[in-house]
Amino acid sequence: MDAVRLIGASRCALMGSEDARGIMAEACQAQALAQAIGSRLAMSGPPELRGEAVGLTELASRGCSVLDVPSARAGTLRAAQLTELGDARQALVDLGGLLGEVGIALVSIASAADEAMYWQCMEAIDAADESRDRVLEMLRRLAVRDEAEQERGSAA
């Protein structure tokens, strides 16, 4: 399945989560998806994105590990269904949106949580924000690349 469709499925699942554990599990799913997309971009994406993609992979890994949710088996992770990246720009735009929504959902949990869950949520929010920052930087780099290509094309 391509990245955009998996991100859409993750958004739907996050919106359908009705309790704190469900939201936390979906936050893990989103971070696993960010990790998988980052890994794909690091291996075969545009050269100007590879460093940021490696950083995204590392941050996303941390984002899931801070949450106390049952470890999902590889077969239950939506990210395991990623077969192709598809349109990298659209995947990054959608991933950035998903990570933002994850942060908002975790804030709602943290505001009503006990101390242990509160700190888990705060660390996961921080990881989602940092992952989103990496995604936004990759989008910025793509825009710079496209602008440079347009300038070269118009100069010819």
Residue pairs with C-beta under 8 A, 6 or more apart in sequence:
1 81
1 82
1 83
2 82
2 83
2 84
2 85
2 86
2 91
3 33
3 37
3 40
3 82
3 84
3 85
3 86
3 91
3 94
3 95
4 86
4 87
4 90
4 91
4 94
6 33
6 78
6 79
6 81
6 82
7 33
7 91
7 94
7 95
7 97
7 98
8 94
9 78
10 26
10 29
10 30
10 33
10 78
10 98
11 97
11 98
11 101
13 26
13 29
13 78
14 23
14 26
14 27
14 30
14 98
14 101
14 102
14 105
15 101
17 23
17 25
17 26
17 105
20 109
20 112
20 113
20 117
21 69
23 105
23 106
23 108
23 109
24 67
24 68
24 69
24 106
24 109
24 120
24 121
24 124
25 69
25 70
25 72
26 102
26 105
27 63
27 64
27 67
27 102
27 105
27 106
27 124
27 128
28 63
28 64
28 67
28 69
28 72
29 72
29 77
29 78
29 79
30 98
30 99
30 102
30 128
31 60
31 61
31 63
31 64
31 102
31 124
31 127
31 128
31 131
32 60
32 64
32 72
32 77
32 78
32 79
33 78
33 79
33 82
33 95
33 98
34 56
34 59
34 60
34 63
34 95
34 99
34 131
34 135
35 56
35 57
35 60
35 61
35 64
35 79
36 79
36 80
36 82
37 56
37 82
37 85
37 91
37 92
37 95
38 53
38 54
38 55
38 56
38 57
38 60
38 134
39 53
39 57
40 53
40 82
40 85
41 49
41 50
41 53
41 56
41 85
41 88
41 138
42 50
42 53
42 54
42 57
44 85
45 53
45 85
45 88
46 88
46 142
46 145
48 141
48 142
48 144
48 145
49 88
49 138
49 141
49 142
52 134
52 137
52 138
52 141
53 134
53 138
55 134
56 131
56 134
56 135
56 138
59 127
59 130
59 131
59 134
60 127
60 131
62 127
63 124
63 127
63 128
63 131
66 120
66 123
66 124
66 127
67 120
67 121
67 124
68 116
68 117
68 120
74 80
85 91
88 142
89 139
89 142
92 135
92 138
92 139
92 142
93 139
95 135
96 132
96 135
96 136
96 139
99 128
99 129
99 131
99 132
99 135
100 128
100 132
102 124
102 128
103 125
103 128
103 129
103 132
106 121
106 124
106 125
106 128
107 121
107 125
109 117
109 121
110 117
110 118
110 121
110 122
110 125
113 121
